[in-house]
């Protein structure tokens, strides 16, 4: 009995010294930069020592043993982040080399993983600067390779990243592809809108993480989530080279809410909030909605492509009929092998 009680005390004590990490991080690490712990019989236990070799088989063995909840010491967390940052930077520098699809898969997964760090520490300028540079390079890469966008999307969805981090990636991929398809914007303009779309949800960082996975949201939860665009603007203004117009797009991108189970078009947010301000805001909003509907959420199921397009048509009404036809044409082309 004494030993059991002592073990519990040790476990509780360790909780204050450890921080959880995602097992996904190991996919991009060849050797452990620090000691990595798991839980065995209710106690923390080292499962990978510092400098231990890591490959897919080792990760598979850990998963089969149920070792999916991993931890590192608080003082070692930054080492893991820096390892991922370095991997992301190296991949970015070699995007033009090798198989484009494989490079695209790797960079999108690394960007999403790193976005999780940024949401955890949104005031960290180093994380924001690194992510911004990689996002810009990724935009250039994707602009020149529209033929891999569909395969990238399906591969990315299969990774099952948490929707909070996956949403900006998917919606920005859709946005870039659509703008390129439309021939309405220069590559530089598309790059700037891609960056805007990618960082538009950083205000979600203010929302308690336990809210993300609720099966049903109450009105207060919905209102809190609907205010994230304003927080995004506050977090990004003066820290990223975004124009006032791009910041306005971010502020207004959540004009329509899909938080309701019945996909109501009710606008949820601060009173007198300005809505759809111009074509750019409208298309960023629509691509965000398409990404959300196709991927689903804990509080609602995913929709198919045609259901998602019907929702978009209902949201924009008769104001953008020509643009809607272009959206339909783009998604039919993008998913031509699936529909």
N, C-alpha and C positions, 0 to 999 in steps of 0.2 A: 504493500500500500504506500509506504514511504517513497519507494523508488518511482511508483507511478505518479505520485504527487510532485516529486522532484522533477520528473520528466516534463510534466505540464508546465511547471514554473520555467524550466529552461526554454520550452517552446514559446511561451508568452514573451520571455525576455528577448529571444531571437527575432520575434515579430517586429520589435522596435528597431532592429539593426538591419533587417533585410527589406528588399523591395522586389516586387514581382516583375518578371520579364515575360515576353511572349516567346513561345517555342518557335514561332516563325523566324525570330531573329537568328536562330541557329542555322537556318537555311543559307544564310549569306556569310557565315563565319567558318573559316577553315581550321582555326585553332582557338580554343577558349582564351580570351584575354584576361580572365579571372576565374576564380572558383565559382561553379554553378551548383546550386543545391536544389533538391527535390524533397518530397515528403514521403517517408516510408514508415509504416506502422505509427502514424501520427506524429512522427518526429522529423525534423529537418536533417537531411543527410547529403553530403557532397556526392554528386553523381558525375560531375565532370571537373577534373582538376585544371588548374591554370596551365595553359599551353597544350591541353589535350587535343588530339586530332578530332575533327568533326566532319562527318559526311552524311549523305542521305540515309545510309544504312543505320548509322548510329542514332539518327533522329527517329527513324522508323522503329528501332528497338525500344527507344524511350517511350514512344507513343503506345506500343504494344504492352509495355509494362505499366501503363497508366501514368507515366511521369510527364504530365502535360502542364502541371503547375510548377513553374521554375522560379528560382529566386537568386539574387546576388546581394552582396553587402551594399549598403547605401553608398559607400565611398567608391565602389566599383561600377556603379551604374553608368557613370559618364564614360568609362572605358568601352562599354558595350555600344553606347550611342556613337562614339567616335569611330569605332570599327565599322558600324553600318554607314556612317557618313563617308568614310574613306572608300568603302566598297561602291557606294552610290556615285561618288565623284569619279572613280576609275571607270565605271561602266559608262558614265556620261561622256567621258573623253574618247571612248572607243565605239560610240554608237554607229559610226559609219563603217565599222569593220565587222566582218563575220555575217551571220544570218540575221537579217533585220527583224524577223518575227521573234527569234529567241532573245535578241537584245531588247526588243520592245517589251516582252514579257518581264524580263529581269528588271528593267528600269521602272516600270509601273509598279511592280511589287515593292521595290526598294523605296520609291517615292511614298507609297501608302504607309509602309512601316515607319518611315521617317516622319510622315505627317502625324502619326500617333504621338511621337515625341513632342512635336510642335504643339499639339493640342494639350499635352500634359504640362508643357512649359511655354505658354504663348508669348511671354515677355522676353524670352531668350533670343537676343539679336543674332547670335551665331547660328542657331537652328533656323531662324527665319531667312537669313541671308543665304545659307547653304541651300535650303529648299527652293528659294526663288531662282537661284542660278540654274539649278537642275531642271526646274520646271520650264524655264526659257529654252534651254537646250533640248528638252524633250519636245517642246512645241515645234521647233525647227525640224527635228527628226520625223515627227508625225506628219508634218505638212508635206514632206517629200515622199511619203509612203502611204498614201490612202488605201492602197490595195491590201494592207495588213490590218486595217482597223477592225474589221469584223472578227477575224481570228483573235486579235488582241482582246476584244471585248469578251468573247466567250471563254477564253483562257483566264481572264481576270475574274470573271464571275465564278468560275470553278474554284478559285482559291478561297472563296468565302471569307474575305476580309470583313471586319465589322462594318456595317453599313455607314456609320458616321465617318469613317475614313475612306471608304470606297466611293461614296456619293460624289465628292468633288472630282475624283479621277474619272468616273464614268461620264458624268455630265460634261466635263471639259473635253473629253474625247469626242463625244457627240457634237459638241459645239464647234470644235475645230473642223471636224469632218464636214459638217453642214455648211459652215462659212466658206470653206474651200470649194465645196460643190456649188455654192450659189454664185461664185465669181463676182461677188459684190464688194469684196474687201481685198486689200493688199496683204501679202504675207505678214508684214510688220503689224498691221492692224489686227490680223487674226491672232498673232502671237500675244499682243497686249490683252485681247479679250480672253484668250486662253488662260493667261496669268490671273486676270480678274476673276474668272469663273472658278479657277482652282482654289483661290484663297478666300472666296466669298463666305465660306462657312466657318472660318476660324473662330467666330464668336460663339460657336457651340462649346468652346472650351470652358465657358462660365457655367455650363449646365452640369449638375452632379451626374457622374457616369452611370449611377444606378437607374437614372431615368431613361437611358437609352434602350434598355431591354424590357421595359414594361409592356405587358400585353395590351393594356388599355390605359390611355392617358386621360386624366381629368382636365377640366377647363384651365386650371392654373398651370398645369404642365404644358398644355398647348400654347398658352399665352407666353410662357417663359421661352419655349422653343422658337416661337414666332418673333421674339425680339432679338434673336441672334444676329440678324444683319446689321443692326445698329451697333452692337458690340464689335462686330467684325470691322466696321469702319473705324471705330475708336482704336482698335488694336493695330490697324494697318496704316492709318494716316501718319505721314512723316517718317515711316519706317520702310515702306516700299515705294518705288517710283511710279505711283499710280496717279493719273490725272484726276481732277475733280469729277469729270464725267464718268470715269471708271469707278470711283468711289460711290457715285450716285447709283450706278448700276448695282453695286453690292448692296447698298442700302435698300433698294427697291426690289431685289430679286426674289423676295419671298412674298410677293404681292398676293398670290393665291395660296391657300393652304390645302394640303392633302392629309392633314392630321386626322380628319374625321373618317370614321369607318365607311361612310357612304360617299366619300370623295366629294363632299359639298364644296361649292365654289365660294363659300363664305370667306371673306377676308378677315383674318385674325391678326391683330397687332395694335399698336398704339393708335389712338383716335387721330383722325385727320392725316394718317400716313399716306404719303404720295404713292400712287400705284403706277404700273407700267408706263414708264417715261421714255418713249421712243423705241425704235426697232431693236436696238442692241439689248436693252433691258428685257424686252419682250422675249427675244430669242434665248437669252441666257436663262430666263425663267422657265421657258418651255422645255429646254434641254434638261434642266434640273428636274422638272416634273417627269419627263420621259425616263430619266435615269432612276428616279425614285419608284415609279410605278412598275417598271420592268424588273427591278430587283426586289421589291417588297420590303416589308418592315415587320418587326415583332407584333405590331398592333394591326397589321392588315397583310393580306396575301399579295403576291406579285400578280400583275396583270400581263396578258399577252400583248403583242405589238398593236393589234387592231383595237383592243380595248383602250390602250394608252393613247393612241391617236384620236379616238373618239372623245376621250377626256380633254385632250388638248383643243380639239375643235370646239367643244362646249365652253372652254375657258376663254378663248380669244374671240368667240362669237363671229360676227360678220366684219369685224374691223380689219382683219388681216387675211382675207380669203386667198389672195394670190400667194402670200407667204406660207399659209397653211398647206396649199397644194405643193409648194416646194418642200416643205417638211415631210409630207407624205412620200413624195418622190425620193427624197434622200434616204429615208428609213427603209423603203422598199428595196432600194439599191443596196444599202448597207447589209440588209439581212436577206438578200435575194436567194441565198442557198438554203435558208430556213423557212421561207414562206413562198 
